[in-house]
């Protein structure tokens, strides 16, 4: 397949002022489609994956390579357009012209946030002294996922110096691990050999899950703590794996060497499995691994400053901040929504909160969380599971709620105690986007504790909730010992219109229905 679109540049002056690359319009005998993940046309102005059909489309790649790139065209009315080619490019239409919006494989999730690798790459390349930069994600979606920047320079700069500059330019979750190279490997066509870079990273880090790929320094560990220190350091090394930054020692801060909200909970769980019981509060409030080690080995209770948070019931004046937190957490970071994001907008969440706000205030089961300065940093929305409001939602969010009802409903109706005032439904939780990973875990734990407290004070028998994020699943299962009532593979869900809205989700993406008796 050759060129499939063209764009006539009015003049050099216009070209200089273009923020995005214009793809233009299709050539003759060619059709261009902007589709979502279910191969449905996106709304006008929205971003979709660019697909091509027409007379100049090949039957496939040589030797049958990448057959998933060539698919049947569900929208075809002309046999000449029966096949589609998936370009892997994002685009949108602006004033009748296709505008390039990046690669589909450049969008990854880091700590729950969507990150465009090309944007990170631009930030790295803009640093003075950087000759070339390539930003990739190693093992996207896995526990040992790493954001990597392979760079060449024309000045004497260390990897840590470059990372320090990036910390000033980017939000924390977008800062990559920098790897200096003498040259960037290329394919025969002159393009960057991305697989070679990832392989280089993997080989450099000992090609496997060995904990010895991370350097550990036991200086400062007293003899009586040696065994516990070995467990702690090796557990941290195995959890962080290739994403570990720097040496693991008593002076290392877990979050500064690669830790985040999810793998901190996983680390605590792994330590508990090995007989070292340390609370989330003790872990996240520790200044370094040495302090964690002390709390693991001390015979007496090590005093931990309790989180400086307090809760307040939902009030009318909290609507805007609560709506903002729900919108940012779920539209930008939620695990289910990412598969139908092209059909959603931030306004859909505002419509949802508008519809349920008065019932939330009336039932008085929801609350916000404030820091010691009075800043609202979290919100928890709860309902009586058998006294929830009937609201009409017109947006694609109905897909999410139909899915949740499909897996929660049978459990609520057939396996849990009957009656109103019995089952508290933990409906939605969100935290402020400004929180660090450490603060995020602390606020999430505080909200979980407050929901348990609320359920007991209001004489509920237990709490029902469905967790779709790995962090809340870890908290529910490993920390709060919620009962696992259903573990559902989300890509198997068939909606009422016989589509699979989450069909492109990986097999290991789960939705877990949890139940916690409180009496």
PLY file of the C-alpha trace (Angstrom):
ply
format ascii 1.0
element vertex 519
property float x
property float y
property float z
element edge 518
property int vertex1
property int vertex2
end_header
0.00 0.00 0.00
1.38 3.39 -0.97
0.20 6.86 -0.04
-3.50 6.98 0.82
-4.00 10.67 1.68
-2.66 14.02 0.60
-2.64 17.57 1.92
-1.91 20.72 -0.06
0.09 23.15 2.07
-1.10 26.71 1.35
2.36 28.12 1.99
5.48 27.92 4.13
4.12 30.48 6.56
1.05 28.34 7.30
3.28 25.28 7.72
5.33 27.01 10.41
2.23 27.70 12.50
0.74 24.20 12.36
0.72 22.54 15.80
-0.23 19.09 14.48
0.57 17.22 11.28
-2.22 17.42 8.71
-2.85 14.06 7.03
-5.28 15.67 4.63
-7.94 13.84 2.62
-8.09 10.41 0.91
-6.77 9.91 -2.61
-9.06 8.52 -5.32
-10.52 5.02 -4.84
-9.63 5.13 -1.15
-11.78 5.44 1.97
-10.57 6.52 5.39
-12.37 5.55 8.61
-11.85 6.82 12.15
-13.08 4.00 14.36
-13.24 3.13 18.04
-12.12 -0.19 19.50
-15.40 -1.82 18.49
-14.91 -0.70 14.85
-17.62 1.94 15.14
-17.19 5.44 13.67
-16.25 8.00 16.33
-18.22 11.20 16.80
-17.25 14.22 14.73
-14.17 15.89 16.19
-13.27 12.90 18.37
-10.04 10.94 18.05
-10.21 7.47 16.51
-7.86 4.92 15.01
-7.29 5.53 11.31
-8.34 2.63 9.04
-7.93 2.43 5.26
-9.85 0.57 2.55
-9.88 0.73 -1.23
-8.39 -0.48 -4.49
-4.76 0.12 -3.50
-5.00 -1.97 -0.33
-2.81 -5.09 -0.34
-4.20 -8.51 0.55
-1.80 -8.71 3.48
1.84 -8.75 4.49
4.38 -11.16 3.03
4.42 -14.56 4.79
1.21 -13.69 6.62
2.92 -11.34 9.09
0.66 -9.29 11.40
-2.67 -10.70 10.15
-4.53 -8.61 12.74
-3.65 -5.51 10.71
-5.99 -6.63 7.90
-9.60 -7.11 9.04
-13.07 -7.41 7.58
-14.80 -4.07 7.05
-18.14 -4.12 8.91
-19.12 -0.83 7.26
-18.47 -1.83 3.63
-21.19 -1.50 0.99
-18.80 -1.84 -1.97
-16.83 -5.12 -2.44
-13.76 -3.02 -3.27
-13.79 -1.86 0.36
-14.41 -5.25 1.99
-11.06 -5.17 3.81
-9.69 -2.65 6.30
-6.08 -1.91 7.14
-5.44 -0.80 10.72
-2.73 1.86 10.48
-2.05 2.13 14.21
-2.38 5.93 13.94
-4.78 8.12 15.88
-6.44 10.98 14.00
-9.39 13.34 14.13
-11.19 15.52 11.59
-10.86 19.28 11.86
-12.57 21.45 9.23
-12.77 18.49 6.87
-9.05 17.66 7.20
-7.54 14.62 8.93
-5.17 15.66 11.75
-2.58 13.22 13.10
-2.91 12.58 16.86
-0.16 10.04 17.55
0.30 6.29 17.51
-2.02 3.82 19.22
1.03 2.03 20.62
2.29 5.27 22.20
-0.59 5.45 24.69
0.16 3.71 28.00
-1.12 3.86 31.56
1.34 4.77 34.30
0.13 4.76 37.92
-3.40 4.95 36.59
-2.69 7.95 34.34
-2.72 7.84 30.55
0.64 8.87 29.16
1.50 9.64 25.54
5.05 8.43 25.00
5.53 10.92 22.19
4.88 13.81 24.59
7.48 12.46 27.01
9.88 11.99 24.11
9.45 15.64 23.09
10.26 16.76 26.63
13.43 14.65 26.70
14.56 15.76 23.25
14.07 19.42 24.20
16.80 19.24 26.86
19.93 21.05 25.76
22.67 18.58 24.90
20.35 15.72 23.91
21.04 14.54 20.36
18.33 11.90 20.05
15.71 10.48 22.39
13.44 7.45 22.11
10.85 6.83 24.84
9.35 3.35 25.20
7.35 1.41 27.76
8.70 -1.94 28.91
6.04 -4.53 29.82
3.06 -2.12 29.69
0.36 -3.01 32.19
2.58 -5.39 34.17
3.79 -5.01 37.75
7.34 -4.35 36.50
6.25 -1.85 33.84
8.94 0.75 33.20
8.94 4.04 31.31
12.30 4.27 29.53
14.11 7.07 27.71
17.02 5.94 25.53
19.16 8.97 24.74
22.38 10.04 23.07
24.06 13.32 24.02
26.73 15.67 22.73
27.68 16.86 26.22
28.80 15.23 29.46
25.49 14.56 31.19
24.64 11.73 33.55
21.39 9.80 33.55
20.51 11.23 36.96
21.12 14.79 35.74
18.73 14.29 32.85
16.11 12.75 35.14
16.47 15.71 37.52
15.74 18.13 34.65
12.72 16.07 33.61
11.34 16.15 37.15
11.14 19.92 36.78
9.32 19.67 33.43
6.99 16.69 33.84
4.59 15.35 36.44
6.16 12.59 38.52
4.43 9.65 36.83
5.69 10.81 33.40
9.39 10.94 34.33
11.17 8.04 32.58
14.22 6.08 33.60
17.01 7.50 31.43
19.46 5.17 29.69
22.48 6.72 27.96
23.67 5.10 24.73
26.46 5.82 22.28
24.04 5.37 19.39
20.41 4.43 18.72
20.02 1.14 16.78
18.28 1.46 13.41
16.42 -0.86 11.08
17.50 -1.24 7.44
14.88 1.36 6.45
16.49 3.92 8.78
13.76 3.83 11.43
14.51 3.27 15.12
14.76 -0.40 16.08
12.50 -0.24 19.12
12.58 -3.96 19.78
16.38 -3.87 19.89
16.23 -1.12 22.51
13.81 -3.08 24.69
15.94 -6.20 24.28
19.02 -4.21 25.23
17.28 -3.03 28.39
16.14 -6.55 29.22
19.57 -8.08 28.66
21.28 -5.34 30.65
19.00 -6.17 33.55
19.88 -9.87 33.53
17.02 -11.07 31.32
14.63 -12.47 33.85
13.03 -12.10 37.22
16.22 -12.52 39.22
16.43 -10.20 42.20
20.19 -9.91 41.63
19.61 -7.52 38.74
19.09 -4.79 41.37
22.09 -3.71 43.45
21.64 -4.09 47.21
23.83 -2.54 49.90
23.58 -3.90 53.45
25.79 -1.26 55.05
24.20 0.04 58.24
22.26 -3.16 58.93
23.03 -4.53 62.40
23.61 -8.30 62.81
20.25 -8.90 64.50
18.45 -7.39 61.49
20.38 -9.21 58.75
17.72 -11.86 58.10
14.86 -9.35 58.02
16.90 -6.95 55.86
17.55 -9.73 53.35
13.80 -10.43 53.14
12.96 -6.72 52.82
15.60 -5.84 50.23
14.98 -8.93 48.10
11.21 -8.39 48.25
11.58 -4.76 47.17
14.01 -5.81 44.43
11.66 -8.50 43.10
8.66 -6.15 43.12
10.42 -3.18 41.53
12.54 -5.38 39.26
13.86 -3.42 36.28
12.01 -0.28 37.29
14.21 0.09 40.38
16.26 3.28 40.32
19.48 3.20 42.26
20.79 0.99 45.04
18.48 -0.65 47.56
19.80 0.19 51.03
18.63 1.34 54.45
18.82 4.91 53.15
16.57 4.27 50.12
13.09 5.76 50.05
10.73 3.21 48.51
8.89 5.75 46.37
12.05 7.47 45.16
13.58 4.23 43.85
10.56 3.27 41.73
7.73 2.50 44.13
4.14 3.55 43.48
0.67 3.10 44.94
0.11 -0.39 43.56
3.48 -2.00 44.15
3.67 -0.62 47.70
0.56 -2.64 48.60
2.01 -5.64 46.77
5.28 -5.29 48.71
3.42 -5.16 52.03
1.47 -8.29 51.05
4.67 -10.14 50.11
6.28 -9.19 53.43
3.20 -10.38 55.32
3.35 -13.71 53.47
6.91 -14.14 54.74
5.94 -13.53 58.36
6.75 -9.82 58.65
3.49 -8.05 59.41
3.71 -4.35 58.75
0.74 -2.05 58.33
0.17 0.25 55.38
0.53 3.20 57.73
3.90 1.99 59.02
5.14 1.32 55.50
4.13 4.54 53.77
5.05 6.83 56.67
8.61 5.47 56.86
11.27 7.85 55.59
13.40 5.02 54.19
13.83 1.25 54.11
15.87 1.44 57.31
12.81 2.73 59.15
10.65 0.02 57.60
13.23 -2.54 58.73
13.06 -1.18 62.27
9.29 -1.52 62.30
9.54 -5.07 60.95
11.96 -6.21 63.66
11.08 -4.19 66.75
9.53 -6.13 69.66
7.82 -2.98 70.84
5.32 -0.92 68.92
7.05 1.71 66.83
5.02 4.89 67.00
3.61 5.92 63.67
2.20 9.38 63.19
-1.40 8.76 62.07
-2.40 10.24 58.73
-3.53 13.82 59.20
-6.89 13.29 57.48
-10.47 13.64 58.62
-13.82 13.04 56.96
-16.88 15.25 56.60
-20.34 14.30 55.31
-21.11 15.37 51.77
-22.48 18.92 51.61
-24.00 20.99 48.77
-20.88 23.18 48.63
-18.66 20.18 47.90
-20.35 19.30 44.62
-17.82 20.95 42.27
-14.69 19.50 43.87
-16.32 16.07 44.24
-17.35 16.14 40.59
-13.85 17.18 39.51
-12.20 14.35 41.46
-14.64 11.73 40.16
-14.21 13.00 36.60
-10.40 13.09 36.70
-10.13 9.72 38.44
-12.57 7.82 36.26
-12.37 9.52 32.87
-8.59 9.80 32.86
-7.53 6.82 34.97
-10.29 4.21 35.31
-9.57 0.72 34.03
-12.93 -0.02 32.39
-13.52 3.38 30.85
-10.29 3.26 28.84
-11.87 0.76 26.43
-14.78 3.05 25.52
-13.00 6.36 26.03
-13.61 7.52 22.46
-17.34 7.46 23.23
-17.11 9.30 26.55
-16.47 12.88 27.59
-15.81 14.60 30.89
-19.31 16.06 30.66
-20.75 12.54 30.99
-19.44 12.30 34.56
-20.86 15.69 35.40
-24.23 14.49 34.10
-23.91 11.42 36.34
-23.07 13.41 39.48
-25.87 15.89 38.70
-28.32 12.98 38.53
-27.30 11.34 41.82
-26.22 14.39 43.86
-29.50 15.07 45.68
-30.01 11.38 46.59
-26.42 11.28 47.87
-27.10 14.25 50.15
-30.46 12.85 51.26
-29.12 9.39 52.20
-26.14 10.92 54.06
-23.86 7.92 53.51
-21.14 9.70 51.53
-18.23 11.87 52.62
-15.19 13.86 51.58
-11.70 13.53 53.05
-9.74 16.60 54.09
-6.06 17.04 54.89
-4.92 18.86 58.01
-4.85 22.08 55.96
-8.53 21.66 55.08
-7.91 20.73 51.45
-10.34 18.13 50.08
-8.21 15.21 48.89
-10.72 12.38 48.52
-14.39 11.57 48.09
-16.37 8.39 48.78
-19.89 7.95 47.37
-22.04 5.26 49.01
-25.62 4.01 48.82
-27.83 1.49 50.54
-27.55 -1.37 48.02
-31.33 -1.90 48.09
-32.31 1.76 48.14
-30.40 3.23 45.22
-31.95 6.02 43.12
-33.42 5.34 39.70
-31.67 7.78 37.38
-31.55 8.11 33.61
-28.08 8.34 32.09
-27.92 9.12 28.37
-24.18 8.71 27.88
-22.09 5.62 27.19
-21.54 5.33 30.94
-24.64 3.13 30.84
-22.33 0.40 29.50
-20.26 0.58 32.69
-23.26 0.47 35.00
-24.96 -2.33 33.06
-21.75 -4.34 33.40
-21.52 -3.68 37.14
-25.16 -4.63 37.62
-24.60 -7.83 35.61
-21.92 -9.06 38.01
-23.15 -7.45 41.25
-26.88 -8.02 40.87
-26.98 -11.83 41.23
-24.72 -11.66 44.30
-26.71 -8.86 45.94
-30.07 -10.53 45.24
-29.21 -14.18 45.89
-26.21 -14.40 48.23
-26.39 -11.42 50.60
-28.79 -10.73 53.50
-32.12 -9.22 52.33
-33.71 -5.91 53.22
-32.92 -2.21 53.28
-30.35 -0.85 55.69
-28.41 -4.12 55.48
-25.90 -3.88 52.61
-23.81 -0.72 52.16
-22.77 -0.27 48.52
-19.37 1.43 48.22
-20.18 3.00 44.86
-17.29 5.30 43.91
-14.04 6.52 45.45
-11.70 9.13 44.03
-8.58 10.95 45.18
-7.14 14.33 44.26
-4.87 14.32 41.21
-2.16 16.28 43.04
-1.43 13.45 45.51
1.87 11.60 45.36
1.77 7.77 45.18
2.50 7.65 48.91
-0.28 10.13 49.72
-2.68 8.34 47.37
-2.28 5.06 49.26
-2.74 6.85 52.59
-5.96 8.56 51.47
-7.34 5.36 49.92
-6.65 3.48 53.16
-8.28 6.24 55.20
-11.41 6.13 53.02
-11.61 2.33 53.31
-11.37 2.64 57.10
-14.04 5.36 57.13
-16.43 3.24 55.04
-16.00 0.37 57.52
-16.62 2.78 60.39
-19.70 4.19 58.65
-21.14 0.72 58.05
-20.77 -0.18 61.72
-22.22 3.11 62.98
-25.27 2.79 60.70
-25.76 -0.90 61.61
-25.19 -2.31 58.13
-24.41 -6.02 58.00
-21.67 -5.60 55.44
-20.16 -3.72 52.51
-20.55 -4.61 48.82
-18.17 -3.14 46.26
-16.73 -3.98 42.86
-13.07 -3.19 42.32
-11.71 -2.82 38.81
-8.32 -1.27 39.61
-5.35 -3.37 40.78
-4.76 -1.01 43.73
-8.25 -1.31 45.22
-8.25 -5.04 44.48
-5.01 -5.42 46.46
-6.39 -3.32 49.31
-9.67 -5.23 49.42
-8.23 -8.73 49.19
-4.88 -8.55 50.97
-5.35 -5.75 53.49
-9.03 -5.65 54.44
-9.74 -9.36 53.82
-12.86 -8.75 51.76
-14.51 -11.95 50.57
-14.09 -12.52 46.84
-17.63 -13.16 45.57
-16.86 -12.94 41.85
-13.66 -12.63 39.82
-14.73 -11.69 36.30
-12.60 -11.49 33.14
-13.84 -8.19 31.71
-13.14 -8.92 28.04
-15.74 -11.71 28.16
-18.65 -9.40 28.95
-21.36 -9.21 26.28
-23.51 -6.08 26.49
-27.24 -5.87 25.81
-26.54 -4.87 22.19
-24.48 -8.09 21.71
-21.16 -6.22 21.52
-18.11 -6.73 23.70
-17.33 -3.18 24.88
-14.21 -4.34 26.75
-13.24 -6.95 24.18
-9.74 -5.53 23.67
-8.88 -5.70 27.36
-6.14 -8.21 28.24
-7.19 -11.54 29.74
-5.71 -10.61 33.11
-7.88 -7.50 33.52
-10.44 -8.45 36.14
-13.42 -7.01 37.95
-13.71 -8.38 41.49
-16.95 -8.19 43.46
-16.04 -7.95 47.15
-18.15 -8.46 50.28
-17.06 -7.49 53.79
-19.21 -8.53 56.79
-18.90 -5.90 59.52
-20.83 -7.52 62.37
0 1
1 2
2 3
3 4
4 5
5 6
6 7
7 8
8 9
9 10
10 11
11 12
12 13
13 14
14 15
15 16
16 17
17 18
18 19
19 20
20 21
21 22
22 23
23 24
24 25
25 26
26 27
27 28
28 29
29 30
30 31
31 32
32 33
33 34
34 35
35 36
36 37
37 38
38 39
39 40
40 41
41 42
42 43
43 44
44 45
45 46
46 47
47 48
48 49
49 50
50 51
51 52
52 53
53 54
54 55
55 56
56 57
57 58
58 59
59 60
60 61
61 62
62 63
63 64
64 65
65 66
66 67
67 68
68 69
69 70
70 71
71 72
72 73
73 74
74 75
75 76
76 77
77 78
78 79
79 80
80 81
81 82
82 83
83 84
84 85
85 86
86 87
87 88
88 89
89 90
90 91
91 92
92 93
93 94
94 95
95 96
96 97
97 98
98 99
99 100
100 101
101 102
102 103
103 104
104 105
105 106
106 107
107 108
108 109
109 110
110 111
111 112
112 113
113 114
114 115
115 116
116 117
117 118
118 119
119 120
120 121
121 122
122 123
123 124
124 125
125 126
126 127
127 128
128 129
129 130
130 131
131 132
132 133
133 134
134 135
135 136
136 137
137 138
138 139
139 140
140 141
141 142
142 143
143 144
144 145
145 146
146 147
147 148
148 149
149 150
150 151
151 152
152 153
153 154
154 155
155 156
156 157
157 158
158 159
159 160
160 161
161 162
162 163
163 164
164 165
165 166
166 167
167 168
168 169
169 170
170 171
171 172
172 173
173 174
174 175
175 176
176 177
177 178
178 179
179 180
180 181
181 182
182 183
183 184
184 185
185 186
186 187
187 188
188 189
189 190
190 191
191 192
192 193
193 194
194 195
195 196
196 197
197 198
198 199
199 200
200 201
201 202
202 203
203 204
204 205
205 206
206 207
207 208
208 209
209 210
210 211
211 212
212 213
213 214
214 215
215 216
216 217
217 218
218 219
219 220
220 221
221 222
222 223
223 224
224 225
225 226
226 227
227 228
228 229
229 230
230 231
231 232
232 233
233 234
234 235
235 236
236 237
237 238
238 239
239 240
240 241
241 242
242 243
243 244
244 245
245 246
246 247
247 248
248 249
249 250
250 251
251 252
252 253
253 254
254 255
255 256
256 257
257 258
258 259
259 260
260 261
261 262
262 263
263 264
264 265
265 266
266 267
267 268
268 269
269 270
270 271
271 272
272 273
273 274
274 275
275 276
276 277
277 278
278 279
279 280
280 281
281 282
282 283
283 284
284 285
285 286
286 287
287 288
288 289
289 290
290 291
291 292
292 293
293 294
294 295
295 296
296 297
297 298
298 299
299 300
300 301
301 302
302 303
303 304
304 305
305 306
306 307
307 308
308 309
309 310
310 311
311 312
312 313
313 314
314 315
315 316
316 317
317 318
318 319
319 320
320 321
321 322
322 323
323 324
324 325
325 326
326 327
327 328
328 329
329 330
330 331
331 332
332 333
333 334
334 335
335 336
336 337
337 338
338 339
339 340
340 341
341 342
342 343
343 344
344 345
345 346
346 347
347 348
348 349
349 350
350 351
351 352
352 353
353 354
354 355
355 356
356 357
357 358
358 359
359 360
360 361
361 362
362 363
363 364
364 365
365 366
366 367
367 368
368 369
369 370
370 371
371 372
372 373
373 374
374 375
375 376
376 377
377 378
378 379
379 380
380 381
381 382
382 383
383 384
384 385
385 386
386 387
387 388
388 389
389 390
390 391
391 392
392 393
393 394
394 395
395 396
396 397
397 398
398 399
399 400
400 401
401 402
402 403
403 404
404 405
405 406
406 407
407 408
408 409
409 410
410 411
411 412
412 413
413 414
414 415
415 416
416 417
417 418
418 419
419 420
420 421
421 422
422 423
423 424
424 425
425 426
426 427
427 428
428 429
429 430
430 431
431 432
432 433
433 434
434 435
435 436
436 437
437 438
438 439
439 440
440 441
441 442
442 443
443 444
444 445
445 446
446 447
447 448
448 449
449 450
450 451
451 452
452 453
453 454
454 455
455 456
456 457
457 458
458 459
459 460
460 461
461 462
462 463
463 464
464 465
465 466
466 467
467 468
468 469
469 470
470 471
471 472
472 473
473 474
474 475
475 476
476 477
477 478
478 479
479 480
480 481
481 482
482 483
483 484
484 485
485 486
486 487
487 488
488 489
489 490
490 491
491 492
492 493
493 494
494 495
495 496
496 497
497 498
498 499
499 500
500 501
501 502
502 503
503 504
504 505
505 506
506 507
507 508
508 509
509 510
510 511
511 512
512 513
513 514
514 515
515 516
516 517
517 518
